[in-house]
Amino acid sequence: MRLTERQLRSIYVMLISSPPFNKWHLPDEYRIQFKVNKMTMSKGFFNVDPLIIVISMVTHTGLMDVVETMAHEMVHLYGERTGNGGHEDHNEKFKDDALEVCKVWGFDPSTF
């Protein structure tokens, strides 16, 4: 799947303007670097300092898959900002926040 940084930025903007992200006070898109790469081990990740969200162009099957990965990384970002988990931590708070996102967006919690 072909992806651009501009597309990733647009997906982020769409998500932060929608529930539940619009209540989480996440950083505006201009405060985050968005990167596309060709990693095969992971669909995406985020880095705290500097703040970067990276999404793989080779591990996604379509647009909604990319949206789901972005939402997943945004849950990590929220956990980091609220002191409830790091960028690799899938603790109980992450699971609760992820479940909320899955309910709103229709994602499968078992794969989120």
N, CA, C and O atoms as a MOPAC input file, in Angstrom:
PM7 MOZYME 1SCF
protein

 N      0.84400 1    -1.17800 1     0.00000 1
 C      0.00000 1     0.00000 1     0.00000 1
 C      0.88900 1     1.24100 1     0.00000 1
 O      1.83700 1     1.33400 1     0.78000 1
 N      0.58800 1     2.16100 1    -0.84900 1
 C      1.35000 1     3.40800 1    -0.92300 1
 C      0.77900 1     4.40100 1     0.07800 1
 O     -0.42700 1     4.64600 1     0.10400 1
 N      1.64300 1     4.96400 1     0.89300 1
 C      1.25800 1     5.95900 1     1.90400 1
 C      2.18400 1     7.15500 1     1.81800 1
 O      3.33900 1     7.03800 1     1.40700 1
 N      1.66200 1     8.30600 1     2.21200 1
 C      2.49800 1     9.49700 1     2.31000 1
 C      2.37200 1    10.07900 1     3.71100 1
 O      1.42700 1     9.79100 1     4.44400 1
 N      3.33200 1    10.89000 1     4.05200 1
 C      3.28500 1    11.57400 1     5.35200 1
 C      2.07600 1    12.50200 1     5.42500 1
 O      1.47600 1    12.66600 1     6.48700 1
 N      1.72700 1    13.10000 1     4.30700 1
 C      0.55300 1    13.97800 1     4.27600 1
 C     -0.73100 1    13.19900 1     4.57000 1
 O     -1.60700 1    13.69600 1     5.27900 1
 N     -0.84600 1    11.99900 1     4.03800 1
 C     -2.00500 1    11.16400 1     4.32400 1
 C     -2.07100 1    10.79900 1     5.80400 1
 O     -3.14300 1    10.83000 1     6.40900 1
 N     -0.92400 1    10.45400 1     6.38200 1
 C     -0.89000 1    10.12200 1     7.80600 1
 C     -1.32400 1    11.31700 1     8.65200 1
 O     -2.09300 1    11.16500 1     9.60100 1
 N     -0.83500 1    12.48500 1     8.31200 1
 C     -1.21500 1    13.70800 1     9.02300 1
 C     -2.72900 1    13.92000 1     8.93000 1
 O     -3.36600 1    14.27700 1     9.92100 1
 N     -3.30000 1    13.70600 1     7.76200 1
 C     -4.73800 1    13.87800 1     7.56700 1
 C     -5.54600 1    12.87000 1     8.38600 1
 O     -6.59000 1    13.21300 1     8.94100 1
 N     -5.07200 1    11.64700 1     8.46100 1
 C     -5.74700 1    10.62600 1     9.27800 1
 C     -5.70400 1    11.03700 1    10.74300 1
 O     -6.70700 1    10.92300 1    11.44700 1
 N     -4.56400 1    11.50800 1    11.20600 1
 C     -4.43200 1    11.96800 1    12.58900 1
 C     -5.41800 1    13.10700 1    12.86600 1
 O     -6.10000 1    13.10000 1    13.89100 1
 N     -5.49600 1    14.07700 1    11.96100 1
 C     -6.40500 1    15.21700 1    12.13100 1
 C     -7.85500 1    14.72900 1    12.21300 1
 O     -8.62600 1    15.20500 1    13.04600 1
 N     -8.21800 1    13.79400 1    11.36000 1
 C     -9.56900 1    13.24300 1    11.39800 1
 C     -9.84200 1    12.59900 1    12.75300 1
 O    -10.90000 1    12.81100 1    13.34700 1
 N     -8.89200 1    11.81800 1    13.23400 1
 C     -9.09600 1    11.11000 1    14.49300 1
 C     -9.15700 1    12.06700 1    15.69100 1
 O    -10.01700 1    11.90000 1    16.55700 1
 N     -8.26500 1    13.06400 1    15.76000 1
 C     -8.29100 1    13.94100 1    16.94400 1
 C     -9.53000 1    14.83600 1    16.96800 1
 O     -9.83500 1    15.44200 1    17.99600 1
 N    -10.23000 1    14.92200 1    15.86600 1
 C    -11.46000 1    15.72200 1    15.85000 1
 C    -12.69300 1    14.86000 1    16.14500 1
 O    -13.82100 1    15.35200 1    16.11600 1
 N    -12.47000 1    13.57800 1    16.42700 1
 C    -13.56000 1    12.62700 1    16.64100 1
 C    -13.41800 1    11.95000 1    18.00100 1
 O    -12.31900 1    11.85700 1    18.54600 1
 N    -14.56400 1    11.46800 1    18.55400 1
 C    -14.50300 1    10.75200 1    19.83300 1
 C    -13.67600 1     9.47400 1    19.70500 1
 O    -13.61900 1     8.90200 1    18.61600 1
 N    -13.05100 1     9.01900 1    20.74900 1
 C    -12.87000 1     9.69000 1    22.02400 1
 C    -11.67500 1    10.63900 1    22.04600 1
 O    -11.43100 1    11.32800 1    23.03600 1
 N    -10.93500 1    10.66300 1    20.93400 1
 C     -9.69000 1    11.43800 1    20.88500 1
 C     -9.91600 1    12.93100 1    21.11200 1
 O     -9.04800 1    13.60700 1    21.66300 1
 N    -11.05600 1    13.44900 1    20.70000 1
 C    -11.30800 1    14.88800 1    20.83300 1
 C    -11.43500 1    15.32500 1    22.29000 1
 O    -11.46400 1    16.52400 1    22.57000 1
 N    -11.51200 1    14.37900 1    23.21400 1
 C    -11.56600 1    14.70300 1    24.64700 1
 C    -10.22300 1    14.47000 1    25.33600 1
 O    -10.07900 1    14.75000 1    26.52600 1
 N     -9.26700 1    13.97400 1    24.61300 1
 C     -7.99600 1    13.56700 1    25.21000 1
 C     -6.91400 1    14.64400 1    25.17000 1
 O     -5.84200 1    14.44800 1    25.74100 1
 N     -7.15800 1    15.74000 1    24.53200 1
 C     -6.19500 1    16.84800 1    24.46400 1
 C     -4.82700 1    16.39900 1    23.94600 1
 O     -3.78600 1    16.71300 1    24.52300 1
 N     -4.86600 1    15.66400 1    22.85400 1
 C     -3.62100 1    15.23100 1    22.21400 1
 C     -3.00000 1    16.40900 1    21.47000 1
 O     -3.69000 1    17.38100 1    21.16500 1
 N     -1.70100 1    16.33000 1    21.17600 1
 C     -1.03500 1    17.43900 1    20.48300 1
 C     -1.61200 1    17.66900 1    19.08600 1
 O     -2.04900 1    16.73300 1    18.41600 1
 N     -1.60200 1    18.92000 1    18.66600 1
 C     -1.99200 1    19.24100 1    17.29400 1
 C     -1.02700 1    18.57300 1    16.32800 1
 O      0.11400 1    18.26900 1    16.67600 1
 N     -1.49900 1    18.35300 1    15.12400 1
 C     -0.72200 1    17.60600 1    14.12400 1
 C      0.60400 1    18.26300 1    13.78400 1
 O      1.55100 1    17.56700 1    13.41700 1
 N      0.70100 1    19.56900 1    13.89400 1
 C      1.95000 1    20.23700 1    13.53800 1
 C      3.04400 1    20.01300 1    14.59200 1
 O      4.20300 1    20.35000 1    14.35300 1
 N      2.69200 1    19.45700 1    15.73600 1
 C      3.68100 1    19.14700 1    16.78000 1
 C      4.25400 1    17.73000 1    16.64300 1
 O      5.12400 1    17.32200 1    17.41200 1
 N      3.75700 1    17.00100 1    15.66300 1
 C      4.15400 1    15.60900 1    15.47800 1
 C      4.74900 1    15.43600 1    14.09000 1
 O      4.24100 1    15.98400 1    13.11200 1
 N      5.82600 1    14.67500 1    14.01400 1
 C      6.36300 1    14.27700 1    12.72100 1
 C      5.70300 1    12.96300 1    12.33300 1
 O      5.57400 1    12.06300 1    13.16300 1
 N      5.29100 1    12.84900 1    11.09800 1
 C      4.70400 1    11.61700 1    10.59500 1
 C      5.65600 1    11.03800 1     9.56400 1
 O      6.11700 1    11.73700 1     8.66300 1
 N      5.94300 1     9.75200 1     9.70800 1
 C      6.88700 1     9.08600 1     8.81400 1
 C      6.26800 1     7.80300 1     8.27400 1
 O      5.50400 1     7.12200 1     8.95700 1
 N      6.61100 1     7.50000 1     7.05400 1
 C      6.22900 1     6.24700 1     6.41200 1
 C      7.51000 1     5.44500 1     6.22700 1
 O      8.53300 1     5.98100 1     5.80100 1
 N      7.44500 1     4.15000 1     6.55400 1
 C      8.61500 1     3.31700 1     6.30300 1
 C      8.18200 1     1.96500 1     5.74100 1
 O      7.00300 1     1.74700 1     5.46400 1
 N      9.13800 1     1.07100 1     5.57600 1
 C      8.86900 1    -0.24100 1     4.98600 1
 C      9.13600 1    -1.37700 1     5.96100 1
 O      9.46300 1    -2.48600 1     5.54000 1
 N      9.00200 1    -1.11900 1     7.25200 1
 C      9.26100 1    -2.16600 1     8.23800 1
 C      8.22300 1    -3.27800 1     8.09100 1
 O      7.06700 1    -3.02900 1     7.75000 1
 N      8.65600 1    -4.49200 1     8.35400 1
 C      7.76400 1    -5.63900 1     8.25400 1
 C      7.46200 1    -6.26200 1     9.61300 1
 O      6.58500 1    -7.11800 1     9.71900 1
 N      8.17000 1    -5.84800 1    10.63600 1
 C      7.99000 1    -6.42400 1    11.96700 1
 C      6.83100 1    -5.78200 1    12.72700 1
 O      6.33200 1    -6.36200 1    13.69100 1
 N      6.40500 1    -4.61300 1    12.31200 1
 C      5.39500 1    -3.86500 1    13.05300 1
 C      4.60000 1    -3.00000 1    12.08300 1
 O      5.11700 1    -2.56100 1    11.05600 1
 N      3.34000 1    -2.76300 1    12.42400 1
 C      2.51600 1    -1.87900 1    11.59300 1
 C      2.85000 1    -0.41400 1    11.85500 1
 O      2.73500 1     0.42400 1    10.96000 1
 N      3.26400 1    -0.11000 1    13.08800 1
 C      3.57700 1     1.27000 1    13.41900 1
 C      4.17200 1     1.39100 1    14.79800 1
 O      4.19400 1     0.42900 1    15.56500 1
 N      4.65400 1     2.57600 1    15.10900 1
 C      5.14800 1     2.88000 1    16.45300 1
 C      5.20100 1     4.38600 1    16.60300 1
 O      5.10800 1     5.13500 1    15.63100 1
 N      5.35400 1     4.80800 1    17.84900 1
 C      5.57300 1     6.22900 1    18.06100 1
 C      6.74100 1     6.42500 1    18.98700 1
 O      7.03900 1     5.58700 1    19.83900 1
 N      7.38500 1     7.53500 1    18.80600 1
 C      8.53900 1     7.91900 1    19.59800 1
 C      8.17500 1     9.17700 1    20.38100 1
 O      7.46800 1    10.05100 1    19.87900 1
 N      8.66400 1     9.25800 1    21.61200 1
 C      8.29600 1    10.36800 1    22.49500 1
 C      9.11300 1    11.62800 1    22.23700 1
 O      8.55300 1    12.72100 1    22.16300 1
 N     10.42000 1    11.49000 1    22.10200 1
 C     11.26700 1    12.67600 1    21.99700 1
 C     12.34300 1    12.45800 1    20.94300 1
 O     13.33800 1    11.78500 1    21.21000 1
 N     12.16100 1    13.01200 1    19.75700 1
 C     11.08000 1    13.89400 1    19.32200 1
 C      9.81600 1    13.08200 1    19.05900 1
 O      9.86800 1    11.86700 1    18.86600 1
 N      8.69300 1    13.76900 1    19.05600 1
 C      7.40100 1    13.12300 1    18.88100 1
 C      7.20600 1    12.75900 1    17.40700 1
 O      7.05400 1    13.62400 1    16.54500 1
 N      7.21500 1    11.43100 1    17.14900 1
 C      7.09900 1    10.91200 1    15.78100 1
 C      6.13900 1     9.72800 1    15.79100 1
 O      6.20700 1     8.87200 1    16.67200 1
 N      5.25200 1     9.68500 1    14.81600 1
 C      4.43100 1     8.50200 1    14.58400 1
 C      4.85800 1     7.94000 1    13.23300 1
 O      4.84400 1     8.63500 1    12.21700 1
 N      5.23800 1     6.66100 1    13.24600 1
 C      5.72300 1     5.97700 1    12.05000 1
 C      4.73900 1     4.86900 1    11.69400 1
 O      4.33200 1     4.09100 1    12.55700 1
 N      4.36200 1     4.80300 1    10.43600 1
 C      3.45200 1     3.77000 1     9.95200 1
 C      4.11500 1     3.06700 1     8.76700 1
 O      4.67900 1     3.70800 1     7.88000 1
 N      4.03300 1     1.73700 1     8.77500 1
 C      4.61700 1     0.95500 1     7.68600 1
 C      3.70100 1     0.94800 1     6.46500 1
 O      2.48100 1     0.84900 1     6.59500 1
 N      4.29000 1     1.05100 1     5.29900 1
 C      3.50300 1     0.98100 1     4.07200 1
 C      3.36500 1    -0.45200 1     3.55700 1
 O      2.62800 1    -0.69300 1     2.60100 1
 N      4.05900 1    -1.39900 1     4.17300 1
 C      4.01600 1    -2.76500 1     3.64800 1
 C      3.18800 1    -3.73600 1     4.49100 1
 O      2.93800 1    -4.86000 1     4.05400 1
 N      2.76600 1    -3.34000 1     5.66300 1
 C      2.04800 1    -4.27300 1     6.53900 1
 C      0.55200 1    -4.00600 1     6.61300 1
 O     -0.14100 1    -4.63100 1     7.41600 1
 N      0.03800 1    -3.09500 1     5.79700 1
 C     -1.37900 1    -2.74000 1     5.84300 1
 C     -2.11300 1    -3.23500 1     4.60000 1
 O     -1.55600 1    -3.29200 1     3.50400 1
 N     -3.38300 1    -3.59200 1     4.80600 1
 C     -4.18500 1    -4.12400 1     3.71200 1
 C     -5.08600 1    -3.08000 1     3.06800 1
 O     -5.60800 1    -3.30600 1     1.97600 1
 N     -5.27500 1    -1.95100 1     3.72300 1
 C     -6.13800 1    -0.91300 1     3.17900 1
 C     -6.20400 1     0.28500 1     4.10600 1
 O     -5.54800 1     0.32400 1     5.14700 1
 N     -6.99900 1     1.25300 1     3.71400 1
 C     -7.08500 1     2.51000 1     4.45400 1
 C     -7.55400 1     2.31500 1     5.89000 1
 O     -6.96400 1     2.89200 1     6.80300 1
 N     -8.59600 1     1.52300 1     6.11900 1
 C     -9.09500 1     1.35600 1     7.49200 1
 C     -8.06600 1     0.67100 1     8.37300 1
 O     -8.03200 1     0.90800 1     9.58000 1
 N     -7.23900 1    -0.16200 1     7.79800 1
 C     -6.15300 1    -0.78700 1     8.54700 1
 C     -5.14800 1     0.27300 1     9.00500 1
 O     -4.65300 1     0.21900 1    10.13100 1
 N     -4.85100 1     1.23000 1     8.13300 1
 C     -3.95300 1     2.33600 1     8.49500 1
 C     -4.59400 1     3.20800 1     9.56600 1
 O     -3.92300 1     3.61900 1    10.51300 1
 N     -5.88000 1     3.49300 1     9.42600 1
 C     -6.59400 1     4.29800 1    10.43200 1
 C     -6.52800 1     3.59700 1    11.79100 1
 O     -6.30100 1     4.24100 1    12.81500 1
 N     -6.72400 1     2.29200 1    11.79500 1
 C     -6.67000 1     1.53600 1    13.05000 1
 C     -5.27500 1     1.59800 1    13.67300 1
 O     -5.14500 1     1.76200 1    14.88700 1
 N     -4.25000 1     1.47200 1    12.86500 1
 C     -2.88700 1     1.56300 1    13.39400 1
 C     -2.61400 1     2.95100 1    13.95800 1
 O     -2.01200 1     3.08000 1    15.02500 1
 N     -3.05000 1     3.99000 1    13.25200 1
 C     -2.87300 1     5.34900 1    13.76000 1
 C     -3.60300 1     5.50600 1    15.09600 1
 O     -3.05500 1     6.07900 1    16.03700 1
 N     -4.82300 1     5.00600 1    15.18300 1
 C     -5.58200 1     5.08500 1    16.43100 1
 C     -4.84900 1     4.35100 1    17.55100 1
 O     -4.80000 1     4.83500 1    18.68300 1
 N     -4.28500 1     3.19900 1    17.24400 1
 C     -3.51600 1     2.43000 1    18.22800 1
 C     -2.33600 1     3.25600 1    18.75600 1
 O     -2.10700 1     3.32800 1    19.96400 1
 N     -1.60500 1     3.86800 1    17.85000 1
 C     -0.45400 1     4.67900 1    18.26600 1
 C     -0.91300 1     5.90600 1    19.06100 1
 O     -0.19800 1     6.36900 1    19.94900 1
 N     -2.08700 1     6.42900 1    18.75000 1
 C     -2.61400 1     7.57000 1    19.49000 1
 C     -3.01600 1     7.17200 1    20.91100 1
 O     -2.92300 1     7.99200 1    21.82500 1
 N     -3.45700 1     5.93700 1    21.11200 1
 C     -3.73000 1     5.46100 1    22.46900 1
 C     -2.41900 1     5.40100 1    23.25000 1
 O     -2.38300 1     5.77200 1    24.42300 1
 N     -1.34900 1     4.94000 1    22.61800 1
 C     -0.03500 1     4.96300 1    23.27400 1
 C      0.37300 1     6.39600 1    23.61100 1
 O      0.86000 1     6.66200 1    24.71000 1
 N      0.17700 1     7.30600 1    22.67900 1
 C      0.51300 1     8.70700 1    22.89900 1
 C     -0.26300 1     9.26700 1    24.08700 1
 O      0.30300 1     9.97000 1    24.92500 1
 N     -1.54600 1     8.95900 1    24.16200 1
 C     -2.37800 1     9.40600 1    25.27600 1
 C     -1.85500 1     8.84200 1    26.59700 1
 O     -1.76800 1     9.56300 1    27.59100 1
 N     -1.51300 1     7.57200 1    26.60700 1
 C     -0.95900 1     6.96200 1    27.82000 1
 C      0.33100 1     7.62000 1    28.25500 1
 O      0.55500 1     7.83500 1    29.44600 1
 N      1.16400 1     7.93400 1    27.31100 1
 C      2.43400 1     8.60600 1    27.60600 1
 C      2.19000 1     9.99800 1    28.19400 1
 O      2.84100 1    10.38900 1    29.16300 1
 N      1.26400 1    10.73000 1    27.61600 1
 C      0.97300 1    12.10200 1    28.05800 1
 C      0.29600 1    12.14600 1    29.42200 1
 O      0.43600 1    13.12600 1    30.15400 1
 N     -0.43900 1    11.08700 1    29.76700 1
 C     -1.14700 1    11.06900 1    31.04800 1
 C     -0.38900 1    10.29700 1    32.12100 1
 O     -0.87200 1    10.15400 1    33.24400 1
 N      0.79400 1     9.80100 1    31.78000 1
 C      1.59700 1     9.07300 1    32.75600 1
 C      1.07400 1     7.67400 1    33.03900 1
 O      1.36700 1     7.10000 1    34.08800 1
 N      0.30700 1     7.12500 1    32.11600 1
 C     -0.29100 1     5.80700 1    32.32400 1
 C      0.27300 1     4.73900 1    31.40500 1
 O     -0.42500 1     3.79000 1    31.04800 1
 N      1.50600 1     4.88600 1    31.02800 1
 C      2.10300 1     3.84800 1    30.19900 1
 C      3.02100 1     4.42200 1    29.15700 1
 O      2.85600 1     5.55000 1    28.69300 1
 N      3.98000 1     3.62600 1    28.80900 1
 C      4.92400 1     4.05000 1    27.79400 1
 C      4.47800 1     3.66700 1    26.41200 1
 O      3.38400 1     3.14200 1    26.20800 1
 N      5.34400 1     3.93900 1    25.47200 1
 C      4.99700 1     3.69900 1    24.07700 1
 C      4.95800 1     2.21900 1    23.70800 1
 O      4.47300 1     1.87100 1    22.63100 1
 N      5.45000 1     1.35200 1    24.56300 1
 C      5.39100 1    -0.07800 1    24.28100 1
 C      4.51000 1    -0.82300 1    25.27300 1
 O      4.37900 1    -2.04400 1    25.18100 1
 N      3.91000 1    -0.12000 1    26.21100 1
 C      3.17600 1    -0.74100 1    27.29800 1
 C      1.71000 1    -0.96100 1    26.93700 1
 O      1.00700 1    -0.01700 1    26.57500 1
 N      1.25100 1    -2.20300 1    27.03500 1
 C     -0.16600 1    -2.52500 1    26.85100 1
 C     -0.74600 1    -2.90300 1    28.21400 1
 O     -1.25700 1    -4.00600 1    28.40700 1
 N     -0.65500 1    -1.95900 1    29.15300 1
 C     -1.14800 1    -2.19400 1    30.50500 1
 C     -2.67400 1    -2.07800 1    30.55400 1
 O     -3.31500 1    -1.91600 1    29.51600 1
 N     -3.25100 1    -2.15800 1    31.74200 1
 C     -4.70800 1    -2.11600 1    31.89000 1
 C     -5.29100 1    -0.79100 1    31.41800 1
 O     -6.36100 1    -0.77500 1    30.81100 1
 N     -4.61300 1     0.31400 1    31.68300 1
 C     -5.10200 1     1.62400 1    31.23100 1
 C     -5.12400 1     1.67100 1    29.70500 1
 O     -6.08700 1     2.15300 1    29.10800 1
 N     -4.05800 1     1.16800 1    29.07500 1
 C     -4.04500 1     1.10700 1    27.60800 1
 C     -5.22900 1     0.28500 1    27.11300 1
 O     -5.93200 1     0.69700 1    26.19000 1
 N     -5.45000 1    -0.87300 1    27.72400 1
 C     -6.53700 1    -1.74900 1    27.28900 1
 C     -7.89200 1    -1.07300 1    27.45300 1
 O     -8.75700 1    -1.21200 1    26.58800 1
 N     -8.09200 1    -0.34600 1    28.54500 1
 C     -9.35200 1     0.37600 1    28.75500 1
 C     -9.54600 1     1.45500 1    27.69200 1
 O    -10.62300 1     1.57300 1    27.10700 1
 N     -8.50600 1     2.23300 1    27.44800 1
 C     -8.58600 1     3.29400 1    26.43100 1
 C     -8.77700 1     2.69000 1    25.04300 1
 O     -9.55200 1     3.20400 1    24.23700 1
 N     -8.06900 1     1.60200 1    24.77100 1
 C     -8.17800 1     0.93500 1    23.47500 1
 C     -9.59400 1     0.39700 1    23.27100 1
 O    -10.14200 1     0.48800 1    22.17300 1
 N    -10.17900 1    -0.15700 1    24.31700 1
 C    -11.54300 1    -0.67400 1    24.21000 1
 C    -12.52300 1     0.44900 1    23.88200 1
 O    -13.44000 1     0.26300 1    23.08300 1
 N    -12.32900 1     1.60600 1    24.49800 1
 C    -13.17800 1     2.75900 1    24.19700 1
 C    -13.05900 1     3.14300 1    22.72100 1
 O    -14.06400 1     3.39200 1    22.05500 1
 N    -11.83200 1     3.18900 1    22.21900 1
 C    -11.60000 1     3.51400 1    20.80300 1
 C    -12.25100 1     2.46400 1    19.90700 1
 O    -12.90300 1     2.80400 1    18.92000 1
 N    -12.07800 1     1.21100 1    20.24400 1
 C    -12.63900 1     0.12800 1    19.42900 1
 C    -14.16600 1     0.19800 1    19.37500 1
 O    -14.76400 1    -0.04300 1    18.32700 1
 N    -14.78400 1     0.52400 1    20.49000 1
 C    -16.25000 1     0.63000 1    20.50900 1
 C    -16.72800 1     1.75600 1    19.59800 1
 O    -17.69400 1     1.58900 1    18.85400 1
 N    -16.05300 1     2.89900 1    19.65700 1
 C    -16.45900 1     4.04700 1    18.83200 1
 C    -16.19800 1     3.78500 1    17.35900 1
 O    -17.04700 1     4.09000 1    16.52100 1
 N    -15.04700 1     3.22800 1    17.02700 1
 C    -14.62400 1     3.10100 1    15.63500 1
 C    -14.92500 1     1.74300 1    15.00500 1
 O    -14.74500 1     1.56900 1    13.80000 1
 N    -15.38100 1     0.77900 1    15.80900 1
 C    -15.71700 1    -0.52800 1    15.25500 1
 C    -14.52400 1    -1.42300 1    15.00500 1
 O    -14.60500 1    -2.35800 1    14.20800 1
 N    -13.40300 1    -1.14600 1    15.68500 1
 C    -12.22600 1    -1.99200 1    15.54100 1
 C    -12.38100 1    -3.23800 1    16.43100 1
 O    -13.09100 1    -3.21600 1    17.43700 1
 N    -11.71000 1    -4.30100 1    16.04000 1
 C    -11.71500 1    -5.53700 1    16.81800 1
 C    -10.71800 1    -5.41300 1    17.96700 1
 O     -9.51600 1    -5.30600 1    17.72400 1
 N    -11.19600 1    -5.42600 1    19.22000 1
 C    -10.28100 1    -5.26600 1    20.35800 1
 C     -9.22200 1    -6.36400 1    20.44800 1
 O     -8.14600 1    -6.13100 1    20.99900 1
 N     -9.50300 1    -7.54700 1    19.92300 1
 C     -8.53600 1    -8.64300 1    20.02200 1
 C     -7.32600 1    -8.44100 1    19.11700 1
 O     -6.28300 1    -9.05900 1    19.32800 1
 N     -7.45900 1    -7.58400 1    18.11500 1
 C     -6.32600 1    -7.31500 1    17.21300 1
 C     -5.81200 1    -5.89300 1    17.32300 1
 O     -4.80300 1    -5.54800 1    16.70800 1
 N     -6.49100 1    -5.06900 1    18.09500 1
 C     -6.11300 1    -3.67300 1    18.22900 1
 C     -4.82900 1    -3.55600 1    19.02900 1
 O     -4.34200 1    -2.44800 1    19.25500 1

